[in-house]
């Protein structure tokens, strides 16, 4: 199944993981320490984030570090910009209508 960035941010735990990784790279164990969930559950969330390419993994010796990929989040920003423009246009039309009354 092909996943996208919107699936990555759909879950609050994954959003929290992204917030952690935005500060700096972490190992899966370090990430898991911040949650009450099992290590296996956190690994599944990290796997989904990796599949969505919002997180990339890099090996350093025997450890795997996960890094936040801000480039992939641009898709969300582009979508939000389009949505924001649509709403602003609608509000401007409403303002014009009200001003004409």
N, C-alpha and C positions, 0 to 999 in steps of 0.2 A: 504494500500500500504506500502510495506517495503521500508524504506529509508536507505541510507548508508551515510558514512562520506563524500563521494564525492558530494552528493547532498547538504550536509550542507555547503560546501565551494564553491559551484558553484555560489552563489550569492554574490555580493560585500557588500551588507548590512550585510549579515550573517557573512562574513569575518570580517567586522568592529566590529560587536558585539562580536565575538570571541576575537578580539584584546583587547577590553575593559575588557572582563571577564578574560582574561589571567592575567591582572594586579590585579584583585580582584573581589570578589563576589559582585553582584549588584541586586537590585530589578528591576522588569520590568519598573517601573516608572523612576528609575535612568538611566537605559539603554536608554529609550525613549527620555530623555532630550538631548541626544547627536545627535539626528537625526531630520530632518525636516518632517519625515513621521508621520502619525497618530500613536497613542498609539496602536490601533488595528492592524495596519500593523506590528509594531515591535513585538507585542505579537505573531503574526502568524510566524514571523521569529524565535522567541525564541521557539515556539512550534516545528518547524521543527528541530531546533538544538537539542532539547530535545529528539525528536523521533529518531534522528541519534545518540544519546548518546554522543554527543560532549559536551553537557551541561547537568549538573544535577541540580535538584532543591532541596533545603533544606528549611524547614520551621523553622522560628525562631519567636515564638510568633504568631502574626497575619501577619507577613511579609513572603514572599517567596523570597529567595535569589537564584540566579542562579550562578553556579560555572562552570568554564572551566574544562573539563575532558581531560587532556593531553594524557592519555592512549589510548583513541579512535583515536587520531591523529596519532598514530604509524602506522595505516593502510596506511595513506598517505605517511609517510616516507618510509615504506617498498616498496610501489609502485614506489616512486621516485628513491629509491636506485636501484631497478631492471632496471628501464628505463635508469638511469645514467650509469649503468654497460654495458647495451646494446650499448649505444652511445659511451662509451669509447672503447669498443671492436671494434666497427666499425671504429673509428678514428685510433686505433692502426693498424688495418688491412690496412687502407689507407696509413698510415705512412710507413708500411713495403713495400707496393706496390711501393710507390714513391721512397723509398730508393733503391729498386731493379732496378729501371729504370736507 
